[in-house]
Amino acid sequence: MNRRDFLKFGGITVATLLIPGGILFEELNRQPVEISTGGTVYRGTPSGEIYASKDSGQTWLLHTRLGSEYSILGFSEDRSKGIHAQVGFIGRSFELVLSKDRKYWLTS
């Protein structure tokens, strides 16, 4: 086996081990997710951005940019009308909570 073949094989092997269950494929095909509350619609994208619209989606303003290595997996609302965002990062996920003034996302 020459060096080039070895590097190809090694790269494919490592990629297969690091991307269990086709996470990369899922991330590429993920659609934006939305939640509407209190007259505002929040839209999360697979590229780690959260947009807000106060006119039912006619216009959107960037609310938060987490970075392209993150993806917004979903939103939920708790009993007290708090908004939670499920965020994906390298095959794992964590939750953020929108602050009461609706300006910042905080870790829960």
C-alpha positions in Angstrom: 0.0 0.0 0.0 1.5 3.4 -1.0 1.3 6.5 1.1 -1.6 8.1 -0.8 -3.8 5.0 -0.5 -2.9 4.7 3.2 -4.0 8.4 3.8 -7.2 7.9 1.9 -8.1 4.8 3.8 -7.1 6.4 7.1 -9.2 9.5 6.4 -12.3 7.4 5.5 -11.9 5.3 8.6 -11.5 8.3 10.9 -14.5 10.0 9.3 -16.6 6.9 9.7 -15.7 6.7 13.4 -16.2 10.4 14.1 -19.6 10.7 12.3 -21.8 8.0 13.9 -25.2 7.5 12.4 -24.7 9.8 9.5 -24.7 13.1 11.5 -23.1 15.0 8.7 -25.7 13.9 6.2 -28.5 14.8 8.7 -26.9 18.3 9.3 -26.8 19.0 5.5 -30.5 18.1 5.1 -31.8 19.9 8.1 -34.5 22.6 7.5 -34.9 25.8 9.6 -37.1 25.4 12.7 -39.5 27.9 14.1 -41.5 28.8 17.1 -44.1 31.7 17.5 -44.7 33.3 20.9 -45.8 36.7 22.1 -46.2 38.1 18.6 -42.6 37.1 17.6 -41.6 34.3 15.4 -38.1 32.8 16.0 -36.4 30.8 13.2 -33.3 28.7 13.8 -31.1 27.6 10.9 -28.7 24.6 10.4 -25.9 27.2 10.2 -26.3 28.4 13.8 -28.3 31.5 13.3 -31.5 32.6 15.0 -33.7 35.2 13.3 -36.7 37.0 14.8 -39.8 38.4 13.0 -42.4 40.6 14.5 -44.6 40.6 11.3 -45.4 36.9 10.9 -42.3 36.2 8.8 -42.6 39.0 6.3 -39.2 40.4 7.4 -36.5 38.8 9.5 -33.8 40.3 11.7 -30.7 38.4 12.9 -31.2 37.9 16.6 -28.2 35.6 17.4 -25.3 34.1 15.4 -23.7 31.1 17.3 -21.4 30.1 14.4 -21.5 27.7 11.5 -20.2 24.8 13.7 -23.6 24.9 15.6 -27.0 24.0 14.3 -30.4 24.9 15.8 -32.2 21.6 16.2 -35.5 22.8 17.6 -37.4 25.2 19.9 -39.8 24.6 22.7 -41.8 26.8 25.1 -42.2 26.2 28.8 -45.2 26.9 31.0 -44.0 30.4 31.8 -43.7 31.2 28.1 -39.9 30.9 28.2 -38.3 29.9 24.9 -35.7 27.0 24.8 -33.5 26.3 21.9 -31.9 22.9 21.3 -28.5 23.4 19.8 -26.3 20.8 18.0 -22.5 20.8 18.2 -20.3 18.0 16.7 -22.9 15.2 17.3 -23.9 16.4 20.7 -26.6 18.8 21.8 -27.3 21.3 24.6 -30.1 23.7 25.5 -30.2 27.5 25.6 -32.9 29.6 27.2 -34.0 33.0 26.0 -33.6 35.7 28.7 -36.8 37.4 30.0 -36.0 40.5 28.1 -35.7 38.4 24.9 -32.3 39.8 24.1 -29.8 37.0 25.1 -29.6 33.2 25.1 -28.4 31.7 28.4 -27.3 28.2 29.2 -29.9 26.3 31.2 
